[in-house]
């Protein structure tokens, strides 16, 4: 049952997940809100979301993993066990959930935290089960051995310093893989915080929060455009080891 539900969610996540994201903005002048002070929620949420983005950045920068599956179903060419994957089997999902948690807190949305966060927590559980089923079927004992050595979601911190110091960081791969999703959550945070300022009746171009959010949104859009141009022009293409650019 877990695998069937996970395969369904994996297949339709690009439709289902954005619908749940809309709960970030399900608020009126009287809430419901997480806290009466949207500024505290914004600061705490942004810091948590950035922590999640850092987890994803380090994971992708150190070790490549094919994302997105194949035909919208779990798929992998290789069993990736290096980098952060030597300390946690699902660091990208840990990063995802942390970003979602931070985004929800920053939005100060009661409904996103009450409905959206449990949905994503349970949804990722099923998706991970579906991926594990695929990996176990393809890699057999090799995957079972990996599972015995590495936790499913709770990172093993022992030796992580050595891991970080022993590997080169691929910035091109990171930017190429992450600019879309990073743009999405950062714009969502800026928009939901600006909504909170508006609902509080304190929206003004001289409000420091308004200035910070519009500045953040502008920098996010600019960063997205730069990253997209670099990718489309091939400047983020990662060459195989030993190859030279033409």
C-alpha positions in Angstrom: 0.0 0.0 0.0 2.8 2.5 0.9 4.5 1.9 -2.4 1.3 2.3 -4.4 0.5 5.6 -2.7 4.1 6.7 -3.0 4.1 6.0 -6.8 0.9 7.9 -7.2 2.2 10.9 -5.3 5.5 10.8 -7.2 3.7 10.7 -10.5 1.3 13.6 -9.7 3.4 15.7 -7.3 3.9 18.5 -9.8 0.1 18.9 -9.8 -0.8 18.1 -6.2 2.1 19.9 -4.4 1.5 23.4 -5.9 -2.2 23.2 -4.9 -1.2 22.6 -1.3 1.3 25.6 -1.5 -1.8 27.9 -2.0 -2.5 27.4 1.7 0.4 29.7 2.3 -2.0 32.6 1.3 -5.2 31.3 2.9 -5.5 34.2 5.4 -7.8 37.1 6.1 -7.4 40.3 8.1 -8.3 38.3 11.2 -6.2 35.2 10.3 -5.9 32.6 11.4 -2.3 33.2 12.0 0.5 31.3 13.8 1.5 34.4 15.8 0.3 37.9 16.3 3.7 39.3 15.1 4.3 38.5 11.5 7.9 39.9 11.8 8.9 37.2 14.3 7.3 34.5 12.0 9.1 35.9 9.0 12.5 36.0 10.6 12.3 32.5 12.1 10.8 31.0 9.0 13.4 32.4 6.6 16.3 31.2 8.8 14.7 27.7 8.9 14.2 27.6 5.2 17.7 28.8 4.5 19.0 25.9 6.7 17.0 23.5 4.5 18.4 25.1 1.4 21.9 24.7 2.8 21.3 21.0 3.2 20.2 20.7 -0.4 23.1 22.8 -1.6 25.8 20.8 0.1 24.1 17.5 -1.0 23.9 18.5 -4.7 27.2 20.3 -4.8 29.2 17.3 -3.5 27.5 14.3 -5.2 25.3 14.1 -8.2 22.1 12.2 -8.1 19.6 11.9 -10.9 16.4 13.7 -9.9 12.9 13.7 -11.2 12.8 9.9 -11.9 11.9 8.5 -15.3 8.5 8.9 -16.9 7.5 10.5 -13.6 8.2 7.4 -11.6 11.2 6.6 -9.2 14.3 5.7 -11.2 18.1 5.6 -10.7 21.0 4.6 -12.9 23.4 4.2 -9.9 23.2 3.8 -6.2 24.7 7.0 -4.9 26.4 6.5 -1.6 29.0 9.3 -1.5 28.9 12.9 -0.1 26.0 13.6 2.2 24.4 10.3 1.0 27.0 8.6 3.2 25.4 10.1 6.2 21.7 10.2 5.3 19.8 8.2 2.6 17.4 11.0 1.8 19.1 14.4 2.5 17.3 16.1 -0.4 13.9 15.3 1.1 15.2 16.4 4.6 16.2 19.7 2.9 12.8 19.9 1.1 10.8 19.4 4.2 12.9 21.9 6.2 12.4 24.5 3.5 8.6 23.8 3.5 8.5 24.1 7.3 10.4 27.4 7.2 8.3 28.8 4.3 5.1 27.9 6.3 6.3 29.6 9.4 7.4 32.7 7.5 4.0 32.9 5.8 2.4 32.9 9.3 -0.3 30.7 7.8 -2.1 28.5 10.3 -3.8 26.4 7.6 -0.5 25.6 5.8 1.1 24.5 9.1 -2.1 22.6 10.2 -2.8 20.9 6.8 0.1 21.5 4.4 3.0 20.4 6.7 1.3 17.1 7.7 0.4 16.5 4.0 4.1 16.9 3.0 5.4 14.9 5.9 3.1 11.9 5.1 3.6 12.4 1.4 7.4 12.3 1.6 7.1 9.1 3.7 5.2 7.4 1.0 7.4 8.7 -1.8 10.5 7.5 0.0 8.9 4.1 0.5 8.3 3.9 -3.3 11.8 4.9 -4.1 13.2 2.4 -1.6 11.1 -0.3 -3.2 12.6 0.6 -6.6 16.2 0.7 -5.3 15.9 -2.5 -3.5 14.5 -4.2 -6.6 17.3 -2.9 -8.8 20.3 -3.0 -6.5 19.3 -5.9 -4.1 21.9 -6.7 -1.5 24.0 -3.7 -2.3 21.1 -1.4 -1.3 20.3 -3.5 1.8 23.9 -3.1 3.0 23.6 0.6 2.4 20.4 0.8 4.5 22.2 -1.0 7.3 25.0 1.5 7.3 23.1 4.8 6.8 19.9 6.2 8.4 16.8 6.8 6.4 16.3 10.5 7.3 18.2 11.3 10.5 21.7 12.3 9.4 24.7 10.6 11.0 27.0 13.5 11.9 30.1 11.4 12.7 32.8 11.9 10.0 30.8 14.6 8.2 33.7 17.0 8.5 36.0 14.5 6.7 33.4 14.0 4.0 33.1 17.8 3.3 36.9 18.2 3.3 37.6 15.3 1.0 35.3 16.2 -1.9 35.3 19.1 -4.4 32.2 21.3 -4.6 30.5 21.6 -8.0 29.0 25.1 -8.1 27.8 24.8 -11.7 25.8 21.6 -10.9 24.3 23.3 -7.9 23.1 26.4 -9.7 21.8 24.4 -12.7 19.9 22.0 -10.5 18.5 24.4 -7.9 17.7 27.8 -9.4 14.1 26.9 -10.2 13.1 25.5 -6.8 15.1 28.2 -4.9 13.3 30.9 -6.9 9.9 29.3 -6.1 10.2 29.2 -2.3 11.9 32.5 -2.0 9.3 34.3 -4.0 6.6 32.5 -2.0 8.1 33.8 1.2 8.4 37.3 0.0 4.8 37.3 -1.3 3.3 35.8 1.8 5.2 38.1 4.1 4.1 41.2 2.1 0.5 39.8 2.3 0.8 39.7 6.1 2.1 43.3 6.2 -0.9 44.3 4.0 -3.4 42.4 6.2 -1.9 44.1 9.3 -2.7 47.5 7.9 1.0 48.6 8.1 1.9 48.4 4.4 4.1 51.3 3.5 7.1 51.7 1.2 9.0 53.0 4.3 8.2 49.9 6.3 11.6 48.0 6.7 9.9 44.7 6.2 8.3 45.9 3.0 11.7 47.2 1.8 13.4 43.9 2.7 10.8 41.7 1.0 10.7 43.8 -2.2 14.5 43.9 -2.3 14.6 40.1 -1.7 12.1 39.5 -4.4 14.0 41.7 -6.9 17.3 39.9 -6.1 15.6 36.5 -6.4 14.2 37.4 -9.9 17.6 38.8 -11.0 19.3 35.6 -9.8 16.8 33.4 -11.6 17.3 35.3 -14.9 21.1 35.1 -14.6 21.0 31.4 -13.7 18.6 30.6 -16.6 20.7 32.5 -19.1 23.9 30.7 -18.0 22.2 27.4 -18.2 20.6 28.0 -21.6 23.9 29.2 -23.0 25.7 26.1 -21.8 27.9 27.9 -19.3 26.7 25.7 -16.4 27.4 22.5 -18.4 29.6 20.2 -16.3 32.2 18.5 -18.4 33.2 14.9 -17.8 36.5 14.3 -15.9 39.4 14.9 -18.2 37.4 16.6 -20.9 38.2 20.0 -22.2 35.8 22.8 -23.4 35.6 23.4 -27.1 
